Amino acid sequence: MQWNNKLTALLDISYPIIQAPMLGITTPEMVAAISNYGGLGSLPVGNIDPVNVRALIQQTKTLTSKPFAVNLFTYDIPIAPDNSSFDAMQAHLQTTYTRSGLGVPTVDLKTLELFSYKDILPILLEENIPIVSFTFGIPDTQSLDQLKARNVIMIGTATSLEEAVQLEQKGIHIIVAQGMEAGGHRGTFLPGAFPQIGTMALVPQIVDRVGVPVIAAGGIMDGRGVAAALMLGASGVQPGSAFLLTKESMASEAHKAAIAAATDTTTRYTRAFSGRWARGLSNTLIASVEESELSILPYPYQDALTQPARKASKALDNPSFVAMWAGQAAGMAKKGVNTTDVLKALVEGAEQLIPSLKGQS
């Protein structure tokens, strides 16, 4: 077994270790550190303002000359919820904020500005981004054609075998097999589906079915996880929670302290913050929304409604209203280290377990 494989050749990297794109956590400094060491940094841009997307890309470019990926949320913006549902959720949230002494501005549904991946993709093409990853779905035909015309390497996210097959059929070059252990949003995109398949069960099934490289994601925190994924047939790994406590992470100190204290049973799935299922630590906002029994708004409307509170709470280093996304093994993350230190430990830990990897990067 060698570090160099089809995946590293395709991505032009030394180690098949891809840093998970964690919106709100990942910084250009984290992305650059990963790429400069020989892995693949991933810059998440989600559905943010295209102007800010360009700025983040350009900032990352000043920190590394190596390839890095930009991650998109590929979904179609749904029809806006009716005013009564939106107003009821907002009124409930405002009551919760007031009880906690947090002043949060209200959100006006009529003037809410939302951005689709179709608004952001032109920026990526203009900036000559060589690798684009995506979650929540598959880009439409026009977008796929644009990416293929530029020879952009595409990485899609699958949470089930059926999703992986669909990604391959659409010409996606690499598939991330996201197990249920993974922190943050689920990449599920099949209508009505919510697969809860562990990484160890999902990876070999996808590897056996598709002909493109597969990246394992979910629960990978050290060299043991890297080695296990490679032995299961994955061509690479995508750790995320392993980088939550690094110096380059945007997580607040209170957020980092909560992650450091996490155990195997601390995280849970919730739709309270964004309207999409995501794994993270419980807090006041999650409890308030779920106990209210109100209808949670679809993404991105619920996400837009909770954004002001998340921003205000983070500024106060108060984790009560911050989305603390984390995987089931997040408590294993090392605090106060550099991103490079984490990546180095992943590489060296795997090499100790699989000696044939040494000297092959």
Backbone hydrogen bonds in HBPLUS format (Angstrom, degrees):
<---DONOR---> <-ACCEPTOR-->    atom                        ^
c    i                          cat <-CA-CA->   ^        H-A-AA   ^      H-
h    n   atom  resd res      DA  || num        DHA   H-A  angle D-A-AA Bond
n    s   type  num  typ     dist DA aas  dist angle  dist       angle   num
A0009-ALA N   A0005-ASN O   3.08 MM   4  6.27 158.2  2.13 153.0 159.3     1
A0010-LEU N   A0006-LYS O   2.99 MM   4  6.08 152.8  2.06 140.4 147.9     2
A0011-LEU N   A0007-LEU O   2.96 MM   4  6.17 156.1  2.02 153.3 159.2     3
A0012-ASP N   A0008-THR O   2.78 MM   4  5.50 119.0  2.15 133.7 147.8     4
A0013-ILE N   A0008-THR O   3.05 MM   5  5.00 155.1  2.11 134.8 142.5     5
A0014-SER N   A0038-GLY O   2.86 MM  24  4.75 134.1  2.07 127.7 141.3     6
A0015-TYR N   A0038-GLY O   2.95 MM  23  5.70 169.5  1.96 138.6 137.4     7
A0017-ILE N   A0015-TYR O   2.75 MM   2  5.46 142.4  1.89  98.7  90.7     8
A0237-VAL N   A0016-PRO O   2.98 MM 221  6.51 151.7  2.06 158.8 166.2     9
A0040-LEU N   A0017-ILE O   3.00 MM  23  6.33 160.4  2.04 151.0 153.2    10
A0018-ILE N   A0237-VAL O   2.85 MM 219  6.14 176.1  1.85 162.7 163.3    11
A0019-GLN N   A0040-LEU O   2.99 MM  21  6.30 158.7  2.03 155.4 161.5    12
A0020-ALA N   A0239-PRO O   2.88 MM 219  5.64 168.8  1.90 148.3 145.8    13
A0025-ILE N   A0022-MET O   2.96 MM   3  5.38 159.1  2.00 134.5 137.6    14
A0026-THR N   A0022-MET O   2.79 MM   4  5.28 174.7  1.80 159.1 160.0    15
A0250-MET N   A0025-ILE O   2.88 MM 225  4.53 154.6  1.94 127.1 134.6    16
A0030-MET N   A0027-THR O   3.01 MM   3  5.16 122.3  2.36 101.1 115.1    17
A0031-VAL N   A0027-THR O   3.05 MM   4  6.39 166.9  2.07 160.0 162.6    18
A0032-ALA N   A0028-PRO O   2.91 MM   4  6.05 166.3  1.93 149.9 153.6    19
A0033-ALA N   A0029-GLU O   3.02 MM   4  6.08 153.8  2.09 139.5 146.7    20
A0034-ILE N   A0030-MET O   3.15 MM   4  6.40 159.8  2.19 152.9 156.8    21
A0035-SER N   A0031-VAL O   3.11 MM   4  6.38 171.6  2.12 155.2 157.1    22
A0036-ASN N   A0032-ALA O   2.78 MM   4  5.82 161.6  1.81 152.7 158.4    23
A0037-TYR N   A0033-ALA O   3.21 MM   4  6.25 139.0  2.38 135.9 144.8    24
A0037-TYR N   A0034-ILE O   3.23 MM   3  5.38 131.6  2.48  97.8 110.0    25
A0039-GLY N   A0034-ILE O   2.99 MM   5  5.25 150.2  2.08 154.8 145.5    26
A0038-GLY N   A0035-SER O   3.10 MM   3  5.19 141.9  2.26  99.0 110.1    27
A0069-ALA N   A0041-GLY O   2.87 MM  28  6.25 164.5  1.90 162.1 160.5    28
A0043-LEU N   A0069-ALA O   2.79 MM  26  6.09 171.0  1.80 149.6 149.0    29
A0071-ASN N   A0043-LEU O   2.82 MM  28  5.93 163.4  1.85 141.2 144.9    30
A0045-VAL N   A0071-ASN O   3.12 MM  26  6.05 164.6  2.15 157.7 158.0    31
A0048-ILE N   A0045-VAL O   3.05 MM   3  6.01 173.5  2.05 163.1 163.7    32
A0052-ASN N   A0049-ASP O   2.93 MM   3  5.37 121.0  2.29 112.3 126.1    33
A0053-VAL N   A0049-ASP O   3.01 MM   4  6.35 146.9  2.12 147.4 157.6    34
A0054-ARG N   A0050-PRO O   3.05 MM   4  6.32 160.7  2.09 150.4 152.5    35
A0055-ALA N   A0051-VAL O   3.19 MM   4  6.46 157.6  2.24 142.1 148.3    36
A0056-LEU N   A0052-ASN O   2.94 MM   4  6.15 158.6  1.99 150.3 155.0    37
A0057-ILE N   A0053-VAL O   3.01 MM   4  6.26 161.5  2.04 153.3 158.4    38
A0058-GLN N   A0054-ARG O   2.91 MM   4  6.11 166.6  1.93 154.4 158.0    39
A0059-GLN N   A0055-ALA O   2.90 MM   4  6.06 150.4  1.98 143.9 152.5    40
A0060-THR N   A0056-LEU O   2.98 MM   4  6.20 156.3  2.04 145.7 151.6    41
A0061-LYS N   A0057-ILE O   2.98 MM   4  6.26 152.8  2.05 147.9 155.7    42
A0062-THR N   A0058-GLN O   3.24 MM   4  6.50 135.2  2.45 137.5 147.5    43
A0062-THR N   A0059-GLN O   3.17 MM   3  5.30 134.0  2.39  96.8 108.9    44
A0063-LEU N   A0060-THR O   2.94 MM   3  5.24 149.4  2.04 107.4 117.2    45
A0064-THR N   A0060-THR O   3.17 MM   4  6.48 128.6  2.45 148.5 162.5    46
A0070-VAL N   A0131-ILE O   3.13 MM  61  6.65 146.4  2.25 145.9 152.8    47
A0133-SER N   A0070-VAL O   3.00 MM  63  6.13 156.5  2.06 134.3 141.9    48
A0072-LEU N   A0133-SER O   2.86 MM  61  6.33 154.4  1.93 146.4 151.0    49
A0135-THR N   A0072-LEU O   3.07 MM  63  6.54 146.8  2.18 159.1 169.2    50
A0074-THR N   A0135-THR O   2.88 MM  61  5.94 152.6  1.96 165.8 173.9    51
A0086-PHE N   A0082-ASP O   3.20 MM   4  6.47 168.5  2.22 158.0 161.3    52
A0087-ASP N   A0083-ASN O   2.78 MM   4  5.81 167.2  1.79 153.9 158.2    53
A0088-ALA N   A0084-SER O   2.94 MM   4  5.95 151.5  2.03 140.0 147.7    54
A0089-MET N   A0085-SER O   3.11 MM   4  6.29 163.6  2.14 147.5 151.1    55
A0090-GLN N   A0086-PHE O   2.95 MM   4  6.15 162.5  1.98 150.6 156.2    56
A0091-ALA N   A0087-ASP O   2.86 MM   4  5.93 159.1  1.90 145.8 151.5    57
A0092-HIS N   A0088-ALA O   3.08 MM   4  6.24 159.2  2.12 144.1 149.6    58
A0093-LEU N   A0089-MET O   2.97 MM   4  6.19 164.6  1.99 152.0 156.2    59
A0094-GLN N   A0090-GLN O   2.87 MM   4  6.05 163.0  1.90 153.2 157.9    60
A0095-THR N   A0091-ALA O   3.07 MM   4  6.28 152.5  2.15 144.7 151.4    61
A0096-THR N   A0092-HIS O   3.08 MM   4  6.40 154.6  2.14 147.2 154.2    62
A0097-TYR N   A0093-LEU O   2.84 MM   4  6.17 159.0  1.88 156.3 162.2    63
A0098-THR N   A0094-GLN O   2.95 MM   4  6.10 163.8  1.97 148.4 152.6    64
A0099-ARG N   A0095-THR O   3.06 MM   4  6.27 157.4  2.11 146.3 152.0    65
A0100-SER N   A0096-THR O   3.22 MM   4  6.45 137.5  2.41 138.9 149.6    66
A0100-SER N   A0097-TYR O   3.00 MM   3  5.13 129.2  2.26  98.0 112.1    67
A0102-LEU N   A0097-TYR O   2.91 MM   5  5.01 168.9  1.92 146.4 143.0    68
A0101-GLY N   A0098-THR O   3.02 MM   3  4.96 159.2  2.06 102.5 108.9    69
A0111-THR N   A0108-ASP O   3.17 MM   3  5.61 134.7  2.39 107.9 118.6    70
A0112-LEU N   A0109-LEU O   3.44 MM   3  5.12 160.1  2.49  95.4 101.0    71
A0119-ASP N   A0116-SER O   2.88 MM   3  5.29 147.1  1.99 109.8 119.5    72
A0120-ILE N   A0117-TYR O   3.13 MM   3  4.96 128.1  2.41  90.7 104.5    73
A0121-LEU N   A0117-TYR O   2.81 MM   4  5.86 155.6  1.87 155.5 160.2    74
A0123-ILE N   A0120-ILE O   2.93 MM   3  5.52 132.5  2.16 118.0 130.1    75
A0124-LEU N   A0121-LEU O   2.98 MM   3  5.15 115.3  2.41 102.5 118.1    76
A0125-LEU N   A0121-LEU O   3.04 MM   4  6.38 156.7  2.09 157.5 164.4    77
A0126-GLU N   A0122-PRO O   2.91 MM   4  6.09 157.0  1.96 145.8 152.3    78
A0127-GLU N   A0123-ILE O   2.92 MM   4  6.09 144.2  2.05 144.7 154.6    79
A0129-ILE N   A0124-LEU O   3.10 MM   5  5.48 175.0  2.10 157.8 159.1    80
A0128-ASN N   A0125-LEU O   3.13 MM   3  5.02 159.0  2.18 100.5 106.1    81
A0153-ILE N   A0130-PRO O   2.92 MM  23  6.26 160.8  1.95 161.1 154.8    82
A0132-VAL N   A0153-ILE O   2.91 MM  21  6.28 161.0  1.94 167.0 173.4    83
A0155-ILE N   A0132-VAL O   2.96 MM  23  6.26 156.3  2.01 144.0 147.8    84
A0134-PHE N   A0155-ILE O   2.91 MM  21  6.39 142.6  2.05 163.6 175.6    85
A0144-LEU N   A0140-ASP O   2.92 MM   4  6.20 163.1  1.95 159.6 165.2    86
A0145-ASP N   A0141-THR O   2.90 MM   4  6.08 157.9  1.95 150.3 156.4    87
A0146-GLN N   A0142-GLN O   3.04 MM   4  6.29 151.1  2.12 143.3 150.9    88
A0147-LEU N   A0143-SER O   3.00 MM   4  6.28 158.7  2.05 151.7 156.9    89
A0148-LYS N   A0144-LEU O   2.87 MM   4  6.07 162.6  1.90 153.0 158.1    90
A0149-ALA N   A0145-ASP O   2.90 MM   4  5.97 152.4  1.98 143.7 151.2    91
A0150-ARG N   A0147-LEU O   3.20 MM   3  5.30 133.8  2.43  96.5 108.5    92
A0152-VAL N   A0147-LEU O   2.99 MM   5  5.27 170.1  2.00 156.7 153.5    93
A0151-ASN N   A0148-LYS O   2.98 MM   3  4.86 160.3  2.02 104.0 109.3    94
A0174-ILE N   A0154-MET O   3.14 MM  20  6.43 144.7  2.27 156.7 161.8    95
A0156-GLY N   A0174-ILE O   2.98 MM  18  6.41 159.4  2.03 162.2 159.2    96
A0176-VAL N   A0156-GLY O   2.74 MM  20  6.05 169.5  1.75 165.7 169.5    97
A0158-ALA N   A0176-VAL O   2.83 MM  18  5.99 169.9  1.84 173.3 169.8    98
A0178-GLN N   A0158-ALA O   2.88 MM  20  6.01 160.1  1.92 160.7 166.2    99
A0164-ALA N   A0160-SER O   3.15 MM   4  6.43 156.9  2.21 145.8 152.1   100
A0165-VAL N   A0161-LEU O   3.01 MM   4  6.31 157.0  2.06 153.7 159.3   101
A0166-GLN N   A0162-GLU O   3.08 MM   4  6.35 158.9  2.13 147.4 152.8   102
A0167-LEU N   A0163-GLU O   2.97 MM   4  6.24 154.2  2.04 150.3 157.3   103
A0168-GLU N   A0164-ALA O   3.03 MM   4  6.33 162.0  2.06 151.7 155.8   104
A0169-GLN N   A0165-VAL O   2.98 MM   4  6.20 158.8  2.02 149.9 156.0   105
A0170-LYS N   A0166-GLN O   3.16 MM   4  6.36 133.7  2.38 139.3 150.2   106
A0170-LYS N   A0167-LEU O   3.15 MM   3  5.23 134.6  2.36  97.4 109.7   107
A0172-ILE N   A0167-LEU O   3.16 MM   5  5.56 162.8  2.19 151.9 148.5   108
A0171-GLY N   A0168-GLU O   2.96 MM   3  5.22 161.6  1.99 112.0 116.6   109
A0175-ILE N   A0213-PRO O   3.06 MM  38  6.48 167.3  2.08 160.8 164.6   110
A0215-ILE N   A0175-ILE O   2.80 MM  40  6.12 161.2  1.83 151.3 155.8   111
A0177-ALA N   A0215-ILE O   2.71 MM  38  5.90 162.0  1.74 163.2 169.1   112
A0217-ALA N   A0177-ALA O   3.04 MM  40  5.90 147.3  2.15 157.4 147.2   113
A0179-GLY N   A0217-ALA O   2.85 MM  38  6.06 170.2  1.86 163.2 160.2   114
A0182-ALA N   A0179-GLY O   3.17 MM   3  5.88 163.2  2.20 120.0 124.2   115
A0180-MET N   A0197-ILE O   2.89 MM  17  5.50 145.3  2.01 124.7 134.7   116
A0328-GLN N   A0181-GLU O   2.96 MM 147  5.24 156.4  2.01 145.7 153.4   117
A0184-GLY N   A0279-ARG O   2.96 MM  95  4.95 160.0  2.00 143.0 137.3   118
A0279-ARG N   A0184-GLY O   2.89 MM  95  4.95 157.4  1.94 125.3 125.2   119
A0186-ARG N   A0277-TRP O   3.04 MM  91  5.98 165.8  2.06 151.1 149.7   120
A0193-ALA N   A0190-LEU O   3.15 MM   3  5.55 163.1  2.18 135.1 134.5   121
A0201-ALA N   A0198-GLY O   3.15 MM   3  5.42 128.6  2.43 102.9 115.7   122
A0202-LEU N   A0198-GLY O   2.86 MM   4  6.00 155.7  1.92 155.8 164.0   123
A0203-VAL N   A0199-THR O   2.98 MM   4  5.84 176.4  1.98 155.0 156.2   124
A0206-ILE N   A0202-LEU O   3.07 MM   4  6.30 159.6  2.12 159.7 165.4   125
A0207-VAL N   A0203-VAL O   2.88 MM   4  6.05 166.4  1.90 161.5 166.1   126
A0208-ASP N   A0204-PRO O   2.98 MM   4  6.03 153.8  2.05 139.8 145.9   127
A0209-ARG N   A0206-ILE O   3.04 MM   3  5.13 139.8  2.21 100.1 111.9   128
A0210-VAL N   A0206-ILE O   2.99 MM   4  6.08 168.3  2.00 168.7 167.9   129
A0235-SER N   A0214-VAL O   2.78 MM  21  5.53 152.9  1.86 153.2 162.6   130
A0216-ALA N   A0236-GLY O   2.94 MM  20  6.35 162.1  1.97 144.2 140.8   131
A0238-GLN N   A0216-ALA O   2.76 MM  22  6.00 142.4  1.90 164.3 160.0   132
A0225-GLY N   A0222-ASP O   3.04 MM   3  5.54 124.7  2.36 110.1 122.4   133
A0226-VAL N   A0222-ASP O   3.23 MM   4  6.64 154.9  2.30 148.1 155.5   134
A0227-ALA N   A0223-GLY O   2.90 MM   4  6.06 170.0  1.91 151.3 153.8   135
A0228-ALA N   A0224-ARG O   2.93 MM   4  6.05 159.6  1.97 145.8 151.9   136
A0229-ALA N   A0225-GLY O   3.03 MM   4  6.14 161.1  2.07 145.3 150.0   137
A0230-LEU N   A0226-VAL O   3.05 MM   4  6.31 160.8  2.09 152.5 157.7   138
A0231-MET N   A0227-ALA O   2.94 MM   4  6.17 155.4  2.00 149.4 156.3   139
A0232-LEU N   A0228-ALA O   2.99 MM   4  6.23 133.8  2.21 141.2 153.6   140
A0232-LEU N   A0229-ALA O   3.14 MM   3  5.05 129.8  2.41  92.3 105.8   141
A0234-ALA N   A0229-ALA O   3.03 MM   5  5.50 149.1  2.13 159.1 149.4   142
A0233-GLY N   A0230-LEU O   3.08 MM   3  5.23 157.1  2.13 103.9 110.8   143
A0243-PHE N   A0240-GLY O   2.92 MM   3  5.75 163.2  1.95 125.6 130.4   144
A0244-LEU N   A0241-SER O   3.11 MM   3  5.11 167.3  2.13 108.6 112.7   145
A0246-THR N   A0243-PHE O   3.35 MM   3  5.44 167.7  2.36 108.3 111.6   146
A0336-GLY N   A0245-LEU O   3.35 MM  91  6.41 148.9  2.45 153.4 147.6   147
A0249-SER N   A0246-THR O   3.14 MM   3  5.32 158.3  2.19 105.5 112.3   148
A0247-LYS N   A0337-VAL O   2.91 MM  90  6.01 147.8  2.02 150.6 158.1   149
A0256-LYS N   A0252-SER O   2.86 MM   4  6.14 160.0  1.90 152.3 157.7   150
A0257-ALA N   A0253-GLU O   2.89 MM   4  6.09 152.2  1.96 144.6 152.4   151
A0258-ALA N   A0254-ALA O   3.01 MM   4  6.27 151.0  2.10 144.1 151.3   152
A0259-ILE N   A0255-HIS O   3.01 MM   4  6.34 154.7  2.08 149.4 156.4   153
A0260-ALA N   A0256-LYS O   2.89 MM   4  6.09 162.9  1.92 151.1 155.8   154
A0261-ALA N   A0257-ALA O   3.12 MM   4  6.29 137.4  2.30 137.7 148.0   155
A0262-ALA N   A0259-ILE O   3.00 MM   3  5.10 159.9  2.04 107.7 114.1   156
A0266-THR N   A0263-THR O   3.28 MM   3  5.23 169.7  2.29 107.4 110.3   157
A0268-ARG N   A0280-GLY O   2.90 MM  12  5.63 146.9  2.01 147.4 156.0   158
A0280-GLY N   A0268-ARG O   2.95 MM  12  5.63 156.2  2.01 152.8 155.9   159
A0270-THR N   A0278-ALA O   2.88 MM   8  5.54 140.8  2.03 145.2 157.4   160
A0278-ALA N   A0270-THR O   3.01 MM   8  5.54 137.3  2.20 137.5 149.7   161
A0275-GLY N   A0271-ARG O   2.86 MM   4  4.60 141.9  2.00 129.6 139.2   162
A0326-ALA N   A0279-ARG O   3.15 MM  47  6.15 152.1  2.24 120.1 128.3   163
A0281-LEU N   A0324-MET O   2.95 MM  43  5.52 156.7  2.00 142.1 146.1   164
A0287-ALA N   A0283-ASN O   3.12 MM   4  6.33 171.7  2.13 158.5 161.0   165
A0288-SER N   A0284-THR O   2.91 MM   4  6.01 161.5  1.94 152.0 157.4   166
A0285-LEU N   A0320-SER O   3.15 MM  35  6.45 159.0  2.20 170.0 164.7   167
A0289-VAL N   A0285-LEU O   3.01 MM   4  6.16 170.5  2.02 157.2 158.7   168
A0290-GLU N   A0286-ILE O   3.03 MM   4  6.11 171.7  2.03 156.2 158.9   169
A0291-GLU N   A0287-ALA O   2.97 MM   4  5.89 150.2  2.06 144.9 152.5   170
A0292-SER N   A0288-SER O   3.16 MM   4  6.14 129.6  2.43 136.3 147.8   171
A0292-SER N   A0289-VAL O   3.27 MM   3  5.27 137.7  2.46  94.7 106.2   172
A0301-TYR N   A0298-PRO O   2.83 MM   3  5.78 125.1  2.13 138.7 146.4   173
A0302-GLN N   A0298-PRO O   3.29 MM   4  6.01 156.0  2.35 128.5 135.6   174
A0304-ALA N   A0300-PRO O   2.86 MM   4  6.07 155.4  1.92 148.0 154.2   175
A0305-LEU N   A0301-TYR O   2.97 MM   4  6.15 147.7  2.08 143.1 152.0   176
A0306-THR N   A0302-GLN O   3.10 MM   4  6.35 142.9  2.25 146.8 154.9   177
A0307-GLN N   A0303-ASP O   3.08 MM   4  6.12 124.7  2.40 141.9 155.9   178
A0310-ARG N   A0306-THR O   3.07 MM   4  6.30 155.5  2.13 154.2 162.0   179
A0311-LYS N   A0307-GLN O   2.96 MM   4  6.19 160.1  2.00 160.1 164.7   180
A0312-ALA N   A0308-PRO O   2.97 MM   4  6.17 165.9  1.99 149.2 153.1   181
A0313-SER N   A0309-ALA O   2.85 MM   4  5.84 161.7  1.88 147.4 152.9   182
A0314-LYS N   A0310-ARG O   2.99 MM   4  6.04 155.9  2.05 141.6 148.2   183
A0315-ALA N   A0311-LYS O   3.06 MM   4  6.23 155.4  2.12 146.0 152.5   184
A0316-LEU N   A0312-ALA O   3.28 MM   4  6.53 137.7  2.47 137.4 147.4   185
A0316-LEU N   A0313-SER O   3.20 MM   3  5.22 130.4  2.46  94.4 107.1   186
A0318-ASN N   A0313-SER O   2.86 MM   5  5.06 172.3  1.87 156.8 154.1   187
A0317-ASP N   A0314-LYS O   2.94 MM   3  4.79 157.5  1.99 103.0 109.9   188
A0322-VAL N   A0319-PRO O   3.49 MM   3  5.13 170.3  2.50  99.3 102.0   189
A0330-ALA N   A0327-GLY O   3.12 MM   3  5.16 164.1  2.14 115.6 115.1   190
A0332-MET N   A0329-ALA O   2.98 MM   3  5.84 167.8  1.99 128.0 131.6   191
A0333-ALA N   A0330-ALA O   2.96 MM   3  5.59 168.4  1.97 124.3 127.0   192
A0341-ASP N   A0338-ASN O   3.01 MM   3  5.17 123.0  2.34  99.3 113.6   193
A0342-VAL N   A0338-ASN O   3.29 MM   4  6.75 151.8  2.37 150.1 156.8   194
A0343-LEU N   A0339-THR O   3.08 MM   4  6.43 164.3  2.11 155.2 159.1   195
A0344-LYS N   A0340-THR O   2.86 MM   4  6.01 161.8  1.89 151.4 156.8   196
A0345-ALA N   A0341-ASP O   3.00 MM   4  6.16 154.6  2.06 142.9 149.5   197
A0346-LEU N   A0342-VAL O   3.02 MM   4  6.31 151.0  2.10 147.9 155.7   198
A0347-VAL N   A0343-LEU O   3.03 MM   4  6.32 161.3  2.07 153.0 157.2   199
A0348-GLU N   A0344-LYS O   2.87 MM   4  6.08 177.1  1.88 158.0 158.9   200
A0349-GLY N   A0345-ALA O   2.83 MM   4  5.67 152.4  1.90 139.7 148.2   201
A0350-ALA N   A0346-LEU O   3.16 MM   4  6.21 155.5  2.22 139.8 145.6   202
A0351-GLU N   A0347-VAL O   3.01 MM   4  6.27 154.0  2.08 148.1 156.0   203
A0352-GLN N   A0348-GLU O   3.06 MM   4  6.26 143.4  2.20 142.7 150.9   204
A0353-LEU N   A0350-ALA O   3.14 MM   3  5.24 124.8  2.46  96.7 110.3   205
A0354-ILE N   A0350-ALA O   2.79 MM   4  5.97 145.9  1.90 149.9 161.0   206
A0357-LEU N   A0354-ILE O   2.96 MM   3  5.92 171.7  1.97 133.6 136.3   207
A0358-LYS N   A0355-PRO O   3.12 MM   3  5.74 149.0  2.22 116.5 123.2   208
A0360-GLN N   A0357-LEU O   3.14 MM   3  5.59 147.2  2.25 139.7 136.6   209
